[in-house]
């Protein structure tokens, strides 16, 4: 089963669906006709991918907002609120490093080495190829071990 859609409706409702990977000849045909007949299954895939993109984009925007909020709290020396905000950001699950980095630093400055260690372990799980979190984890383990003695 096929449906008829306009290029404008595809572009407006599903941003990014018309991309540079479309062969120029086909893209020219689409622009000239202004309408496109596509299989309903293809249309549904476009819709599904776009909805996923929108969710991911909103998550990125919220991550950036929380990062900026945390930075502001730090600048105003409100470290407890900064920590709370960065923790909230990590819970979102978006793969961004800023909150992990800042939490490790803030906890270390506050001599809360066990909490810094917990965050480094979370960062290792989120970014397994990043060696800096493994190195930080090892340093924190050593620091905790020597502080106990």
N, C-alpha and C positions, 0 to 999 in steps of 0.2 A: 504494500500500500504506500502511495506517495502523497505528499502534501505540497502545496504551493506556498512558499514564504518569500517575503521581500528581503532584499539585501539590507535595507534600512532596519527592518525588524530583527534580523539576525544580529546585526551590529549593535543595535540598541539593547536588546534583551540578553544577548550573549556576547559581551565584549571579548575581543580577541579571537573569535571564531574565524574571521577572515584574516589570515596571517600570510606572511611573506612566502611561506612554503607552497602556496597555491601557484601552479604554473601561470605565467602571465597571460597566455592565450585564454585559459579558462576564466581567470579573473576579469579579463576584458569582456568576455561574453556575459559574465554575471552583471557587470556594471551596465552594459548596453541594454540588457533585458530588464534589469532591476528586480527580476523575480527568479526564483530558483525552485525547481521541482526536486525534492529529495525524498528518499525512503524515510518512513516514520521512525525506523530503528536508528537511522543515522541522526535524525533530528533529536531523538531521545538521548543518544550518546552525547551530542553537542550540549544539550540541556544539562545532563548529569555532570559533564566535565566543567561546565560553567558554574554550576552550583558549588562544586568542590573548590573551584578557584575563588569564588566569592567568600566562602568560609575561611579559606587559607588567608586571603587578603585581609579580611576582618581581624583575624587572629594576629597577623603581622601588625596591623594598625594599633591594636590593643597592647601588644608587646612594646611597641615604640612609645606609646602613651605612658605606660607604666615605667619604662626605662627613664623617660624624661622626668616623670614625677619623682622617681627615686633620686635622680641627679639633683633635682631642685631641693629635695629634703636634705641631701648631703651638703649642698652649698649653704643651706640655712642651719647646718650643724644639728639637724634633727635625725640623728643616726637610727634611733629606734623605728621611726616611721619609714626611713629609707630601707631598712632591713625588712620590715613588714611588706613593703611594696615590692621589693625584689623577690621575696619568697612567693608572693601572690603571682608574680610574673612567671616564675619557674613552674608553678602549678598549671599555667596555661598550656605548657608543653611545646610551645613554638621553639624551634632550634636556634636560639640566639644566645650568645655567650656573655653579654654584658652583665646580666643579673648574677650569673654564677661567679664571674670575675670579681664583681663588687662585693658580693657576700663573703667570699673567701678573704678578701682584703679587710673588710670591716670586722668580721669575726676575729681575724688574726690580730688586728689592732686592739680589739677589746680583750685580747688574751682568752678568747673562747675557742680554743684550738679544736676541741671535739666537734663543735658545730662547723667550723671551717673544714674539718676532715669530712664530715657528712656531705657538705656541699661539693667538695672535690670528688667524692665517690659518685654523687649524682651526675656531676659533669662528665665523669669518665663514661658512665652509662649512656649519656646523651651524645657525647662526642668521642667515641672510642679510638679514633685515629689521632686525637690530639695528645701529644706527649706531655705538654705543660701541666695538665691536670694530674697525670700520673706522678710527675716529679713533685708537684705541690703536695699530693697525698703522702708521698714517701717522706718529704721534709716534715710534714705535720705529724706523722706517726713517730718519727724520731724525736721531735720536740715534745710530744706528749710523753713518750717513754722517758726522756731525760728529766722532764719536770717531775715525774713521779718519784724518782730516786732521791 
